[in-house]
Amino acid sequence: MSFTLANARFEGADMGERDVTLYEVRIYPLTSEAGGGFAAVAPGLSGCRSDGETPEEALANGYDAIACWIEAANEMGRAVPQPKRMTI
């Protein structure tokens, strides 16, 4: 699958601007038993996931989840892993 989405940016209290689109997001189809649609998982950020009706919506929601994950980590004083680029 291929997706195009404008860069979503997150501004943390003391982290400056972080481009959440640099984080890997994996998109998986959900079964009808799981409600259908698509799941978005950020494997570099433990427990960071979202979903959407379409792959594009799941990806956009995944980037929003990444921004929220980073914000929560900052508020708790936890380290935020740097994005890792996937090579194929």
C-alpha positions as CSV (number, residue, x, y, z in Angstrom):
1,M,0.0,0.0,0.0
2,S,1.1,3.5,-0.6
3,F,0.0,6.6,1.3
4,T,0.4,10.3,0.9
5,L,-0.2,12.6,3.9
6,A,1.0,16.1,4.7
7,N,3.6,16.2,7.4
8,A,2.0,16.2,10.8
9,R,4.1,18.1,13.4
10,F,4.1,17.9,17.2
11,E,5.5,20.6,19.4
12,G,6.6,19.3,22.8
13,A,7.1,21.5,25.8
14,D,10.9,21.2,25.8
15,M,11.4,19.0,22.7
16,G,11.0,21.6,20.0
17,E,9.3,20.5,16.8
18,R,9.2,16.8,16.1
19,D,8.1,15.3,12.7
20,V,5.9,12.4,13.7
21,T,5.9,11.2,10.1
22,L,9.5,10.0,10.6
23,Y,8.2,7.2,12.8
24,E,7.4,3.9,11.2
25,V,3.7,3.1,11.1
26,R,2.5,-0.3,10.0
27,I,-1.0,-0.6,8.6
28,Y,-2.9,-3.9,9.0
29,P,-6.4,-4.9,7.9
30,L,-8.8,-5.8,10.8
31,T,-11.1,-8.7,10.7
32,S,-14.8,-8.2,10.6
33,E,-14.9,-9.8,14.1
34,A,-12.5,-7.0,15.3
35,G,-14.8,-4.3,13.8
36,G,-13.3,-4.1,10.3
37,G,-11.2,-1.2,9.0
38,F,-7.5,-1.0,9.5
39,A,-5.1,-0.9,12.5
40,A,-2.1,1.5,12.6
41,V,0.8,0.4,14.8
42,A,4.0,2.3,15.6
43,P,6.4,-0.5,16.5
44,G,9.1,1.9,17.8
45,L,6.8,3.2,20.5
46,S,5.5,0.6,22.9
47,G,1.7,0.3,22.9
48,C,1.3,3.1,20.4
49,R,-1.6,2.2,18.0
50,S,-4.8,3.5,16.5
51,D,-7.2,2.5,13.8
52,G,-9.5,3.9,11.0
53,E,-12.1,2.9,8.5
54,T,-9.6,3.3,5.6
55,P,-5.8,2.8,5.4
56,E,-5.4,6.6,5.0
57,E,-7.5,7.3,8.0
58,A,-5.7,4.7,10.1
59,L,-2.3,6.3,9.1
60,A,-3.5,9.8,10.0
61,N,-4.9,8.5,13.3
62,G,-1.6,6.7,13.8
63,Y,0.4,9.9,13.5
64,D,-2.0,11.5,16.0
65,A,-1.4,8.6,18.4
66,I,2.4,9.1,18.0
67,A,2.0,12.8,19.0
68,C,-0.1,11.8,22.0
69,W,2.4,9.1,23.0
70,I,5.3,11.6,22.8
71,E,3.4,14.2,24.8
72,A,2.5,11.6,27.5
73,A,6.1,10.4,27.7
74,N,7.3,14.0,28.1
75,E,4.8,14.7,30.9
76,M,6.0,11.5,32.7
77,G,9.7,12.4,32.2
78,R,10.3,9.3,30.1
79,A,12.7,9.1,27.2
80,V,11.3,9.3,23.7
81,P,13.0,7.0,21.2
82,Q,14.3,8.5,18.0
83,P,12.6,7.5,14.8
84,K,14.2,4.6,13.0
85,R,14.1,4.4,9.2
86,M,13.1,1.1,7.7
87,T,15.2,-0.1,4.9
88,I,14.1,-2.5,2.3
